[in-house]
Amino acid sequence: MTEAAPRLFCFGLGYSAQALARRLAARGWRIAGTCRDEAGRARLAEAGCETFLFDGEQPLADAPAALAGTTHLLSSVPPGAAGDPVLRHHGGDLARLAGRLAWAGYLSTTGVYGDRGGGLVDEESALRPTGERGRRRVAAEAGWRALHRRHGLPLHVFRLAGIYGPGRSALDAVRAGTARRIDKPGQLFSRIHVEDIATVIEASIARPRPGVAYNLCDDEPAPPQEVIAFACSLLGVPPPPLIPFAEADLAPMARSFYDDNKRVSNARIKSELGVRLAYPDYRAGLRAILEAAGA
């Protein structure tokens, strides 16, 4: 009797999860997951994914049937004011599934570390979030870890820096005319290319270590205005003017991203998982996006 192919179920088959799903599907994995609306469901179905509706407000219909046969589980659904919707609606389903899973992952954010004044953080650093979004993430991580401790969910936490890739990069902002160069002296942001996210998660699946957390970022945190200037140079257009942070007319959410200033260590993904980043800095990542678009 032929053994069934592994099945990845993603709560939130979004940008990052789809990058992983494409790779696993090419290796014969079965892919299933949730999306928020029928339009997204139709697009994912065309790509060969088994899809289910889950908007975070109502539970997944017939969750036991949707999760049946799942060997690997990933959640990329962000928490809201009421907490993590996956845990709120389906914590019990996950507890019952835990013993049949080979691996589980939760996509969190490096925002859980808060502001360090440009200092370095690693996975053992205390979680001291600055804003409400970061506090929600810390609470969500704690909820997922509780499933690991109490029910043996083989959990791995991935703390992602700023995600970019095809269709979501400084190149797109420059082309759209929305790019701005905001200058806040000393400010650094870490980033991670979406394909490197998939590489790290694949490596974790191959070398599971339940209970661990990994930082996902490239090797070079950089001021955001430098990234925009480099994107402009690649596109052969003049960069937008430099605007002092104090004078920038930013929406509250956009301004909140500047509250945290830190450097994030990615040493663990290299030492424990043997990961070699395809895009170790934003320059390599943006060049590759532009070259692929040209091809």
N, C-alpha and C positions, 0 to 999 in steps of 0.2 A: 504494500500500500504506500503510495507516494505521500510524503510528509507535506503538510500545507505550508505555503510560503509565509514568512513573517508578515504580521499586519501592524502597521503604524496607524494609530488613531490620534488625530490632532484636535484638541479643543482650540479652535481658532486657526483655520488653514489660511493664514495671512502671508505676508511678504517673506518673512524668514522661514516659516514652516514650509512654504511651497518650494523654497530652494532646496531644503533637505528632502522633501517628498520626491522631487524630480530625480534626485540621485538614487534614492532607494528604489523607486519604481523602475529605473533603468536596470537595476540588479534583480528584478523580479518580485519585489515586495508588493504586497497589497496595501493600498493607501486609502484611508477613510478619515473623515473629520467634519468639522462644523463650519458654517458660514452664517452671516447675519441675515441674508435675504435671498430671495429666489434668483435674482440676477447673478449673484456670486455663486450660488449653487449650480446654475446652468454652466457657467464658465469652468468651474472645477470638474463638473461631470464630463465636459468635452475633453478634459485632460486625463480622463480615466479614473478620477477619484470618486469613491463612494461618499456622498455628502448628506449632511443632516442640518436642519435649521436650529440655530441656538443664538438668541440675541442677548442672553444674559439676564433678561427679565423673566422669561418663562423657562422651565426646565426642558431639557431635550426629551422629545417624545419617545417613549419606549426605550429608555437608556440601556437596559440590560441587553436588548436585541442589537442596538447600535454598537455596543462595546463587545459583543460576543466575538470570540476568536482573536481579540487584540493581544498581541505579544509585547508591543512597545507603545508607550503613551507619551504625548507631549502636549503641554498647555502653554499657549502664548496669549491667553486672554488676560487683559489688564484688570486690576481691581478697581472698583468704583467706590462711591461713598458708602455703599452697603457692604463692602468687602469683596472678596474674590467670588464672582458668580459661579465658577465651576465648583468650588468647595461648598458654596451655599446650597446649590441645587443638587450636586452629585457627589458630595463627600462620602455618603454611604455607599454609592455604587462603586466608587474607587476603592474603598476599604474592602469590599467584597471581591473586587478584581485583583487586589494587590498580590495575592499569592500565585496568580497565574501570569504575572508580568515578568519579563526578563529585564526590563529597563523602563524607567519613567524620567521625564525631564520637565522642568519648569523654567520658562524664560522670564527672568527678572531684569533688573537694571543696576548699573553702577551708581545710580542715584541713591541707593540705600546707604552709601558711605557718607553722604552729605558733603559739606564744604571742609577742605583741609588746607586752605590758603596756598594751594599749589603743591602741597606735600604729597608723598607717595602712600598709596594704600594697596594692600593685598587681601587675599581672602580671609585672613585671620584678623584683619582690622575690625574694630568695633563698628557697629551699624549706628550711625548718627545722622539720620536724614534731616535735611534742612526744611523741606516743604511738605505739604500735605500729600502730594503724589508719592514722595519717597516714603512717608510714614505708612501709606497704604501698602506699598510694596513690602516693607518689613513685616507688616502684619500678615500679608499673603504668604510670604516665605515661611513664617512661623506656622501657618495653617497647613501648608504642604509638608513641612517637617514633622508635624504632629502625626500625619498619616504614615510617615516613614517609621516613626518611633512606635506607634501603637499598633499598626497593622502590617508593617513590613513592606510598605510601598518602596520599591527600589529607586528612590528619588535622587536626582542630580539637579542642582540649581545652577543656572547659567546667568551671570550678571553681565548684561550687554551694555556696551558703550553706544554712542550714537551710530545708528545703522545707516549705511548708504549702499548704493549699488545702481544697476541700470534702472533708469526711470525715477530714481530718488537720490540725486546727488547735487553737488554744487553746480555741475554742468547744466542740469535742468533748470535750476534757479536762475542762472545767468541767461539762458535762452529765453526763459519766461519773463525776464525783466524784473524779477522779484528779489534778486540778490542784493544784499546790503553788506557793507564792510563796517562793522561796529567795532570800535577800538576801546577795549577795557584793559589797560596796561596790566600785564602779568597773567591775564586770563588764558587758561588752557582747556581744551576739550579733547577727550579721547574718542576714537571712532573705530568701526569694524565693518569691513565689507561683507555683504550678505553671503557671498560664497565662502568666506572664511568662517562664518557662523556655521554653515552646513558642514564644513570640514571638521570643526571642533566637535559638533554633536555626533557625527559619524564615528569619530575616534572614541568618544565616550561610550557609544553603543558597543564598539568592539572591545573596550576595556572598562566594563562597568565597575563603579566604586560607589555604591549607594551611600547617601548621606553627605557627599562632598559638594562643595561649591566651586565654580570656575569663573574667573573674570575673562570676558571676551572683548579684547581691544587689540589694536595694532601696536606697533613698537614706538610710535611717535605722536604723543599728544601735541596739539598745535593750536595757535590762536586762530579763531574762525576767520578773521579777515585775511589771513595768509592763504587759507584754502580757497576763498573766493577769488583772490588775486591770481592764484595758480590756474584755476578753472578758466578765468578770462584769458590768460596767456595761451592756454591750449586752444581756445576758440578764436583767438586772434582779435579780441575786442578789448577796448580800454576798460579797466576796472572801475566800478562805481566809486564815488568819493568816500574818503574815510570819515566816519562820523563818530565823535566822542560818545562814549556810552551815556554820559550824563545828559547829552542833548538828543539822544535817539528816542524817537516816538515809537515805543514798542508796546505791543499788547501785553497784558499782565502775564500770560503764559510764556510768551517769548522772553520777557524780562526775567522770569523766574529761572530760566535755564542758566542765566549768568550768576545765580546765587551760589552755585557750587564751582569750586576751582580746585582741581586735584590732578595728580598723575596716577594712573592705574597700572599696576603690575600685571603682566600676562605670563609670568614665569611658570606658573603651574600647568597651563595647557601645554607648554613645551616639555617640561620635565616629566610630567605624569602621563601625558597622552601622546607625546612625540610629535606634536603638531608643528608643521612648518607653514607659516602664513604665506599665501600666494600674494597678498597685498600688505606688506609690512608697514606701509605708510600711505598717506592720502594721495601722494603723487603717483605711486604705482597703481593705485586703485582707479584714479581718474583717467590716467592714460589708457588703461585697459578698457574702461567703459567707452571712451571715445573711439578707440581702435575697433572695438566690437561693433559699435554703431556704424562706423564707416564701412566695415566689411559687409 
